[in-house]
Amino acid sequence: MKKNKLILIEAEMIEPKGHFLNNLIDAAKFFENKFKIYWLLNKKFNGKGTFIPKKIKKINTISTNNYKRSQNKILYMFEEIYIFCVNFLYTFLFLFYFTYDKKLLLYLYALKSNYFIIPKYFKSFYFSYKHLKLTKQDHIYFPTGRRKDLALINFLSKLDLNHPKFHLRISIPPKNKFKGIFYYLKEIEHNLKNKTIFIYVWPNNIKKSVLKNSKIINGIYETNLQFSYDPNSSFSRKYKKFNHTVGYIGHARKEKGFHHLPKIIKLLEKKNNFNYLIQFSKLNKDLIDTKKELVKLSKQNNRIKIIDKYSNHKEFIQLLKKIDIMPILHNPSELNNVTSGTAYSCVPYQIPMVLPYNTSYMNNINKYKSYEKAKDIRKFTYKIIKISKNYKFYLKNAKLNSKILKKIIDNDSLVKNLI
């Protein structure tokens, strides 16, 4: 039987570090038996040294900024002006193309909705999109939805009357600004009602913000399908009475509490003998001294293992399987508003956690006491010890929460709308 197509789009990713690639891999693995899957990626993306499923067809087509705002604001600003000017020129040139393609009125209608200029990604995206010959039975999914992605969806939905179904997940709280996400939600409200475009939000402050500012109900769905969920996994964590491994994985950032790790290790080592597995792939400049201190500690203690490199998807999963207790050292507001791939990953891999106080993230999933909460670093170490001494109890509850997540995912709106 011929499979419909599922197009996964990640426009800004240029290297495999972080959750963006893992989101693509997990989505591809989740839906690989249902669809023929394509990835439309940034032209500069280099996946060398990482795991990418063999069945995926990659198309590197999308052009974006060379500079990030956080790295160089001046060069970023000049580049934005340049891209605007180029898009302004192509806005005019596309008049001739769509006149020839007998879509001039649709093109003008789409332009009007975008203040008479093509969206940022449109020029580099459109011909790859057209070449795929998508139908109404096909799907395009943006796992990490940005304002630019929604602008593109709005434009294509007005230009192509037989467009595939568009799915976009909003992963951070959107700002209410000119030509922002809420503007485009109003522009596509008709499509949301007709179920040709679907918007997904995590059931937290993002949902509250989107519903409050857009005043739209139809077409906006909750989803609990996030990073590192494999529906085919049969993993079951084994009980260990001793020698528990305390873990940290992901980017080394202060917002994730990386700078607290040396102190946590020192406090734990006063009375306990834990193993430590610390993996990070990016290090902010303000954390260089923290890294040096961790390396020094690892030379003094062979139970401390530091992995200072990018771990591909397969390696990352293996790390999760080795970690017995995961302290989630995020700022509570970031955890509640932006979410955490690390905390999410702990659930399907049955890892008891220590969470910061005032955390509501994943309360709908963590119904059983597979975690403790702590206010400060000393409390974090105390709660890690508490979990280790009662590991059978916390592990049993972690397994129960893992089953809850599976049931939720089986009925998730994103899964149902795609399948």
N, C-alpha and C positions, 0 to 999 in steps of 0.2 A: 504494500500500500504506500502511495506517495505521501511523504510527510510535508506538512506545512513548514514555513520558515519562521525561525525566531532570531531576530537581530539584536545582539547585545551591544550597547554603545557606551564607550568610555572615552570622552573627547580630550580630557586634560591629562591623562596618564601617559607619561613618557618613560617611566622606568618601573620595574616590577615590585618596588618596595611599597609596603603598606597594604591596606585592605582592598584597594581598588581592583587589583588583579585577582585577589582571592574571591571577591564578590563575583567576578566574571566566571571564574573556574567553578565555584559552587553552583551558580545558576545554570551553567552549562551541564554540569554533572546531574543536577536535579531534573532537568528537562530533556536530557539527551535521547531518551527513548521515545519522546513525543514529537520532537521537531528536528529539522535540519538546521543546525546552528551556525550563525556567522557572527564574527566580532568586527565591528567598525571602530577602528582605533586611531589615535593620533599618528600623524606621519612620522614623528620622531620616536615613537615607542620602540624600545629595544628589549626584547624578551630573552636575550641570551642568558643562559645559566639558570633558567627557571623552568618549572613544569607547566606545560600547556597541553590540554587533552588533544589527542591525535585527530579526533573527528572534527575539530573546530577549523573553520576556514577563516583566516584572519585577513582583513582588508585595512591596510594603513592608509588612511585618506584624509583625515581631518587636520586642518591647520589651526594653530592657536598661538598664543604669545610665546616668545622665546624667553622672556623674563617674567618672574613672578613679582607681584606687588610687594611681598614681604622681603624679597631679596634686593630689589633695586627699584624704588618708587619712581625715580626720574625716568629711567629707561623704560619702565613699564608704561608710564604715562605717554611718552613719545611713541611707543609702539602701538598703544591703543589709538592714538590719533592717526597713525599711519594706516592701521587696519580699517579704521572708520573711513578714511579717504579712499582706500582701495575698494571697500564694499560700496561706497557711494558711486564710484565709477562703474562697478559691475551691476549695480542696480539699474543703471541706464542701459548697459549692454544686454542685460537679460530681457529688456523690452523687445529687442529684435528676435531673440531666441524664442520667447513665448508667443510672439506674434506668428512666427513660422510654425510653432507647435500647436497653434490654435487654442492657446490658453491665456491670451492677453488679459481678458476681463478678470479671470480668476487671479492672475498675477497682480493686477492692480488692486483687487480686493484684499489680497494677502499683504501687499505693500501698505495699504491704508491702515491695516491693523498693527503694523510695525513702524508707524511714523515715517513711511515712505523710504525705507532703506531695508535691504535684505539683512536677515540675522547674521550674526558673526560667523557661524559655522556653515552657512548655506552654500557658499561658493565652492568650498572644498568637499562638501558632503553630497550635494544633490545628484551628481552624475553617477556616483557609486550606488546611491539609493535607487536611482532609476534603472540602472543596469541589473539590479536584483529582481526586477519585474515582480514586485510584491502585489498581493491581492488583499481583499478584505478579510481573508481567512488567516493571513500571516500576522505576526506580532513584532513590534519594536519595543525593547525594554531599556530604559536608562536606570541602572542600579543606583547611581549617585546623581540624583537630579539637581541641576543648577538652573539659574534664571535663563542662561543662554540656551540650555536644552529645551526649556519650556517655550522660549521664543521660537525655536526651530520647529517644535511640534505644532504650535499655533499656525505658523506660516505654511507648513506642509499640509495641514488639515484643511486649509482654505484653498490651497493651490491644487491639491489632488483629491478630487471627490471620491475616488475609489481607494483611498489610502488604507494601509493596514491599521490594525489597532495599536495605539500608542499607550505605553505604560511607563510612568515615571515615579520614582520613589524620592520623596523629599527627605533628606537625611540630616539637615541642620535647620534650626528655626529661621525662617525667611524674614528679611527686613521689609518693612512697608515703605517702599520708595518708588520713584518714577520709573515706569517700565520695569517694575519688579515682578516677582512671582504672582502677586495678587492681581496685578493688571492683566497678566496673561490668563489667569484662571477665569476672570470675567470674560475674556475673549473666547475661551473654549467652553463656556458653560453649557452651550447647546450640545456640544460633543460629549460632555460628561453625562448629561441626562440621557443621551442616546446610546451610551456605552460604546463609543468608538475611541474615547480617550479615558484613561483610568489614572488617578492620582493616589499614591499610597503614602501613609505616614505611620511612624512608630507611635503606639498608644501612650504618649507622654505630653510634654509641653509643646512639642512640634504640632501635634494634633490640635491642641487648644488654640495655638497661634493661627494655624491655617483656617480653622473653622470660624474663629472670631473675626479675622481680618478679611476673609473672602466672602463670608456670609453665604457660602455654598455648602450644601449637604450632599446632593446627588453626585455620585462619581468620585467622591473622596473616601477612601477605604483605609481601615487599619490593616497593618501587616506585622507579623512577628517573624517573618522570614528574613534573616540577616546573615551575617558572616559565619562561616564554618559550620554549616549544617549539612550533613550528608544523609539523605533518607535511606541510603543503602548500607549504612554503617551498622555493624553488629557488635561494636565495641562494648565491652563490659569491664569496668575497672575492678581490679582485684583488691581485696582487703589487705592492708599491711599494718602490722602492729607497731613496727619501728622503722627507722630510716626513711622517714618521709622527706620528699623533695619539695622545697618551697620555690616557687617560680616567679619569673618576670619575663614577659615577651612583648615584642613590638618596638615602636619608636621610643628612643630615650628622650623624654620630655619632662619638664617640671610639672606640667599639668597632669602627667601620669604618675608623678611621684618618684621618678627615677633617682632623684637626689637623696631620697630617704633610705635607699637600699643599704649603704654602708652601715648606717646606724642600726637598722633593723638586724642586720647580720651580727653586729657586735653584741647587741642586747640578747639575741637568741643564743649566741655562743657562750654566754656566761654560765648557763646551766643546762644547755641542751646540745645535742649533736645532730643537726639537720644536714641534709644535702641541699645545695642551692644550684638552680639552673637559671642563668640570666642570659637572655638573647635579645639583642637589639641591632637594628640595621641603620639607623640614623641617629646622629648625636649632635644636639645643639651645642654651640660654642660655650654656652654658660655651664655646660655639664662635663667639660673636659677633665676638671679636677676630680669629679665624682668617678669618672671612668678610671682615672689613675689610681684612686683609692681602692676601687674594686679589684683592679689588677693586682695591686699590692696585697690585698687580703687573700686573693686566690693563690698567690705564691706561698703564703703562709699556711693555707688550709686547702688540702687537695679535695675537700668535699664541695668546694665552690667551683662551678664550671661556668665560664664566660664564653658566649658565642657572639663575637663581634663581627657579624656579617649578615647579609640578607639570607633568609631561609626560604626556599621555595615552598610551594603549597604542600607537597608531600612531606618535606622536612618539618614544616610547621606543625602538621598534624601529629607527627611522631614526637615532637617536643611536648605537645599537649598531653599525650598519653603517658609521658614520663613524670609530669608534674602532679603532685598529690594535694598540695594546698596552694592557692593563689591569692595573695593579698592584692586587692584592687585599690591602688593608692591615689586614684584620681581625685580631683576636686569634686565634691558632691554635685555642684551646679553643672559642671561639664558632663558628669555622668548622667544626670537627669535630662539635660537639654540636648546634648550631642550624642549620647549613648556611648557604648564601649564594645568594640569587637572582641576584646580579651574577656570581659565579663560574660558576654554572650557565649563565647566558645567554651567556657567552663561548664555550661549546662549540658550540651550533648556529650561532652567528654567526662562528665560526672566528677568534676573537681570542686570540692568544698572551697569556699571563699571567705575572705575577710573583707567586708565592704565598709566604706566610710559612712558615718552617721548622716542622717537626713537624706538617704538614698531611697528613691522610689522606683528606680529603674528595674524593670523585669519583675515587679511585684506580682503581676498577673501570672507569672510562670513559676517563680520560686515560692510555692505555697508551703513547702515543707522546709524545716530548719536545716538546710545544707550549708549555712553560712553563719557568721557572726558579724557584728558591726562594731566599729571603733572610732573614737574621737581624735586620737593623737597617735604618734608613733609608738609610744610605750604600750598603749592599749592594743595596737595592732600586733605587737610581739606577744602580748599576753593572750590574745585571742588565737593566734597561730598555735601557741602551745596548748591552749584549751582544745582546739580541734584535733591536734595530734594525739592527745591523751584519750579522746573519745571518738576516734576516727571511724569506728564501726557505725556509730550513730549518724554522723554527718554524711558518711558515704551512702548509707541506706537511703537517707533523704535526698541526696544528690541524684541517686538512681530514680527515685520517684519523680523528682522535678524534671529529669530528662524525659520520662514517659509523658509528663504533662506537655512539654514542648512538642513532642512528636504528635500528640493528638491535636494540639493547636495548629501546627503546621499543616497537617492533613486537611484541615478545614480553613486554611488561611485564604483570605480574599485574593491575594496575588496568585496563589496556586490555582484557585478555582477560575479566576478570570482568564488565565492563560490556557488552562487545559479545558 
